[in-house]
Amino acid sequence: MYSSFRLALRSSHRVSIRVNLITLPNVRYFASQSTTPQTPRRRGLLALTLSAFASLTAYTAGSIYPPPSLSLLFPKPAPAPPTDPASQEYLTATARIEKELHSLPLLQSLRSASDANEWYETRPYATLPEERRVNSLTAGALRGPGKLAVPPVVWAKRDESEAYVFVHLGRGLCGHDGIIHGGLLATLIDESLGRQAIVNLPSRVGVTATLNISYRAPTKADQFIVIKTKLDELKGRKAFVSARVEDMNGTLLVEATAMFVQPRYAKLLMNNTVRQAIGEPPASSSPVPSDKIKGEGEPLHLADGEKLSDLRKEK
């Protein structure tokens, strides 16, 4: 089907143009079915609605199942712990953590292991006199809910070659909120390694000479950790020890090595107080009879420079 028209322009010359057009039915069909395009305003409103819905969904999911990185940076708020040792709230919080401590799967598995008779269990500071406990950092100033709520449980081998130290870390021991202060971890490692060294030194007294610490992962608050200590080498009055700090899922948090030295004035100290602080083994399983340990009761004064080999022969 054809249509034609003539366009005439009059000027200095006469021009005649003839145009033939092909009319296609399909063109008219599609034109009649086309929709009006969305305006920019409607598109912006739709994008804003979808963005708000996605943000709300992500926030809700993150609140219920927060990613580990976010929970470390933005921990949930926690109320202040009770401070009055005589209050019911204080006693309840302490009793709850004590119960959880003895229910730890790792501790229970150690207690029920086939070689359990080769180990013993003890509680550091449990028998420390009150007049000495109040002036102790970890047994006094840092004791209580929100801090070190209960004394640690030590599961040690009878030959004193290795031990497990179970500790609960409260929210009040943080540097960054929710993350345990690295200096506090260093203190606990120092004491745990000190115990491992002291029980192997001749006079059962030692001081920290070197302590090397490598932090492997952030340590979250409000959880139990285990400090695994081991005697690496014993040379006279020097003990070389190492430790691994893990959470209850087995995640490595800290590694450390140390050297402890028995000072020459060790015989001037009251060794029974030291043993009370680090946790004594049961009398029946003590690797060294109590009547053979120097310094029981009153301090024993010896001349400086006594040969340590003589002390070892007396054991």
VENDA-V915181 format. One record per residue. N is the residue number from 0. RES is the residue in one letter. SS is DSSP state (A for helix, B for strand, O for the rest). NEAR is the number of other ideal C-beta (glycine too) atoms within 12 Angstrom. D_FIRST is the distance of its C-alpha to the first C-alpha in Angstrom with 2 decimals. Layout:
N;RES;SS;NEAR;D_FIRST / N;RES;SS;NEAR;D_FIRST
This chain:
0;M;O;9;0.00 / 1;Y;B;10;3.77 / 2;S;B;11;6.98 / 3;S;B;14;10.38 / 4;F;B;12;13.94 / 5;R;B;13;17.35 / 6;L;B;12;20.19 / 7;A;B;12;23.61 / 8;L;B;11;26.74 / 9;R;B;9;29.95 / 10;S;O;7;32.92 / 11;S;O;6;35.18 / 12;H;O;8;32.20 / 13;R;B;11;28.89 / 14;V;B;12;25.91 / 15;S;B;13;22.37 / 16;I;B;12;19.54 / 17;R;B;13;15.91 / 18;V;B;12;13.55 / 19;N;B;12;10.00 / 20;L;B;12;8.62 / 21;I;B;12;6.49 / 22;T;O;12;6.54 / 23;L;O;11;8.66 / 24;P;A;11;10.30 / 25;N;A;11;13.51 / 26;V;A;13;14.03 / 27;R;A;11;14.26 / 28;Y;A;10;16.51 / 29;F;A;11;18.93 / 30;A;A;11;19.22 / 31;S;A;10;20.25 / 32;Q;A;10;22.89 / 33;S;O;10;24.51 / 34;T;O;8;28.18 / 35;T;O;7;30.04 / 36;P;O;8;32.17 / 37;Q;O;12;35.96 / 38;T;O;10;37.91 / 39;P;A;10;40.75 / 40;R;A;10;43.29 / 41;R;A;13;42.22 / 42;R;A;13;42.22 / 43;G;A;13;45.71 / 44;L;A;14;47.05 / 45;L;A;15;45.88 / 46;A;A;15;47.48 / 47;L;A;14;50.68 / 48;T;A;14;50.88 / 49;L;A;14;50.50 / 50;S;A;14;53.05 / 51;A;A;14;55.55 / 52;F;A;14;55.21 / 53;A;A;14;55.74 / 54;S;A;14;58.74 / 55;L;A;14;60.33 / 56;T;A;14;59.91 / 57;A;A;17;61.44 / 58;Y;A;15;64.32 / 59;T;A;13;65.11 / 60;A;A;14;65.09 / 61;G;A;17;67.18 / 62;S;A;15;69.71 / 63;I;A;11;70.21 / 64;Y;O;12;70.07 / 65;P;O;19;70.74 / 66;P;O;14;70.24 / 67;P;A;17;73.63 / 68;S;A;12;72.97 / 69;L;A;17;72.13 / 70;S;A;21;75.14 / 71;L;A;21;77.35 / 72;L;A;15;76.03 / 73;F;O;17;75.70 / 74;P;O;22;78.29 / 75;K;O;17;78.63 / 76;P;O;9;81.31 / 77;A;O;16;84.70 / 78;P;O;12;87.56 / 79;A;O;17;90.89 / 80;P;O;28;93.30 / 81;P;O;23;96.51 / 82;T;O;16;99.51 / 83;D;O;15;102.46 / 84;P;O;19;103.98 / 85;A;O;10;105.54 / 86;S;O;15;102.35 / 87;Q;A;12;100.74 / 88;E;A;20;97.37 / 89;Y;A;23;99.02 / 90;L;A;19;100.78 / 91;T;A;16;97.68 / 92;A;A;31;95.53 / 93;T;A;30;98.22 / 94;A;A;17;98.78 / 95;R;A;20;95.06 / 96;I;A;34;94.80 / 97;E;A;24;98.02 / 98;K;A;15;96.66 / 99;E;A;23;93.38 / 100;L;A;34;95.39 / 101;H;A;23;97.34 / 102;S;O;18;94.19 / 103;L;O;28;92.38 / 104;P;A;18;91.21 / 105;L;A;26;92.52 / 106;L;A;28;95.94 / 107;Q;A;19;96.16 / 108;S;A;18;95.24 / 109;L;A;30;97.97 / 110;R;A;22;100.51 / 111;S;O;14;99.70 / 112;A;O;16;99.41 / 113;S;O;10;101.77 / 114;D;O;14;103.58 / 115;A;A;18;103.94 / 116;N;A;16;107.73 / 117;E;A;18;107.47 / 118;W;B;29;106.09 / 119;Y;B;29;107.31 / 120;E;B;31;105.75 / 121;T;B;34;106.99 / 122;R;O;30;106.03 / 123;P;O;40;106.74 / 124;Y;O;35;108.45 / 125;A;O;23;109.12 / 126;T;O;20;112.89 / 127;L;O;27;112.96 / 128;P;O;18;115.45 / 129;E;A;15;113.87 / 130;E;A;11;115.67 / 131;R;A;18;113.99 / 132;R;A;23;110.60 / 133;V;O;16;109.96 / 134;N;O;16;110.26 / 135;S;O;26;107.90 / 136;L;A;21;104.34 / 137;T;A;36;102.56 / 138;A;A;33;105.11 / 139;G;A;22;105.71 / 140;A;A;17;103.42 / 141;L;O;33;100.24 / 142;R;B;35;101.23 / 143;G;O;31;99.43 / 144;P;O;34;96.05 / 145;G;O;27;93.19 / 146;K;O;36;95.19 / 147;L;B;39;97.30 / 148;A;O;36;97.81 / 149;V;O;33;100.11 / 150;P;O;35;102.23 / 151;P;O;42;100.49 / 152;V;B;38;101.17 / 153;V;B;38;102.45 / 154;W;B;36;102.27 / 155;A;B;41;104.51 / 156;K;B;30;105.88 / 157;R;O;24;109.61 / 158;D;O;22;110.17 / 159;E;O;34;108.38 / 160;S;O;24;105.91 / 161;E;B;30;102.75 / 162;A;B;43;101.60 / 163;Y;B;37;98.68 / 164;V;B;44;98.71 / 165;F;B;44;96.47 / 166;V;B;45;95.71 / 167;H;B;41;93.57 / 168;L;B;41;91.91 / 169;G;O;33;91.30 / 170;R;A;31;88.83 / 171;G;A;30;91.57 / 172;L;A;38;91.95 / 173;C;B;26;88.68 / 174;G;O;19;87.90 / 175;H;O;18;84.16 / 176;D;O;22;83.67 / 177;G;O;30;83.27 / 178;I;B;27;84.49 / 179;I;B;41;88.18 / 180;H;O;25;89.95 / 181;G;A;25;90.61 / 182;G;A;20;94.19 / 183;L;A;31;94.83 / 184;L;A;37;93.61 / 185;A;A;28;95.92 / 186;T;A;31;98.81 / 187;L;A;40;98.20 / 188;I;A;41;97.86 / 189;D;A;37;101.05 / 190;E;A;42;102.96 / 191;S;A;45;101.61 / 192;L;A;46;102.37 / 193;G;A;40;105.69 / 194;R;A;47;106.61 / 195;Q;A;44;105.70 / 196;A;A;46;107.89 / 197;I;A;44;110.81 / 198;V;O;45;111.46 / 199;N;O;40;111.96 / 200;L;O;42;114.12 / 201;P;O;37;117.92 / 202;S;O;42;118.83 / 203;R;O;41;115.61 / 204;V;O;38;114.83 / 205;G;O;37;112.17 / 206;V;B;27;110.20 / 207;T;B;29;106.77 / 208;A;B;24;107.02 / 209;T;B;20;103.36 / 210;L;B;30;100.17 / 211;N;B;21;96.79 / 212;I;B;28;93.68 / 213;S;B;20;90.04 / 214;Y;B;22;87.56 / 215;R;O;18;84.75 / 216;A;O;24;82.73 / 217;P;O;30;82.91 / 218;T;O;38;85.36 / 219;K;B;29;84.09 / 220;A;O;34;86.48 / 221;D;O;31;87.48 / 222;Q;B;29;87.82 / 223;F;B;37;90.48 / 224;I;B;42;90.99 / 225;V;B;40;93.33 / 226;I;B;45;95.30 / 227;K;B;34;96.32 / 228;T;B;43;99.38 / 229;K;B;32;101.19 / 230;L;B;32;104.37 / 231;D;B;23;103.52 / 232;E;B;19;106.95 / 233;L;B;28;110.41 / 234;K;B;20;112.73 / 235;G;O;21;115.99 / 236;R;O;32;115.22 / 237;K;B;26;111.54 / 238;A;B;39;108.81 / 239;F;B;30;105.27 / 240;V;B;43;102.68 / 241;S;B;33;98.90 / 242;A;B;41;96.46 / 243;R;B;31;92.92 / 244;V;B;42;91.45 / 245;E;B;26;88.77 / 246;D;B;29;87.07 / 247;M;O;27;87.21 / 248;N;O;17;84.04 / 249;G;O;15;85.69 / 250;T;O;19;83.78 / 251;L;B;22;85.89 / 252;L;B;35;86.53 / 253;V;B;37;89.47 / 254;E;B;25;91.69 / 255;A;B;38;95.15 / 256;T;B;29;98.31 / 257;A;B;36;101.68 / 258;M;B;30;105.31 / 259;F;B;41;108.09 / 260;V;B;29;111.65 / 261;Q;O;37;114.85 / 262;P;O;22;116.76 / 263;R;O;22;120.40 / 264;Y;O;21;121.28 / 265;A;A;32;119.68 / 266;K;A;30;123.09 / 267;L;A;20;123.59 / 268;L;O;29;120.67 / 269;M;O;25;120.78 / 270;N;A;33;118.79 / 271;N;A;25;118.74 / 272;T;A;28;116.59 / 273;V;A;35;114.12 / 274;R;A;34;113.96 / 275;Q;A;27;113.35 / 276;A;A;37;110.43 / 277;I;A;43;108.69 / 278;G;O;36;109.36 / 279;E;O;36;112.20 / 280;P;O;31;111.91 / 281;P;O;17;113.76 / 282;A;A;14;117.47 / 283;S;A;12;117.47 / 284;S;A;21;114.71 / 285;S;O;24;115.76 / 286;P;O;24;115.88 / 287;V;O;28;118.89 / 288;P;O;14;121.71 / 289;S;A;20;122.14 / 290;D;A;13;125.80 / 291;K;A;19;124.76 / 292;I;O;31;122.39 / 293;K;O;35;124.17 / 294;G;O;29;123.79 / 295;E;O;24;123.90 / 296;G;O;14;125.09 / 297;E;O;14;126.88 / 298;P;O;20;125.66 / 299;L;O;23;127.60 / 300;H;O;15;128.75 / 301;L;O;21;128.97 / 302;A;O;12;129.74 / 303;D;O;12;126.75 / 304;G;O;10;126.01 / 305;E;O;24;126.96 / 306;K;O;16;125.67 / 307;L;A;26;122.58 / 308;S;A;12;123.58 / 309;D;A;16;126.54 / 310;L;A;27;124.23 / 311;R;A;21;122.15 / 312;K;A;11;125.31 / 313;E;A;19;126.33 / 314;K;O;20;123.17
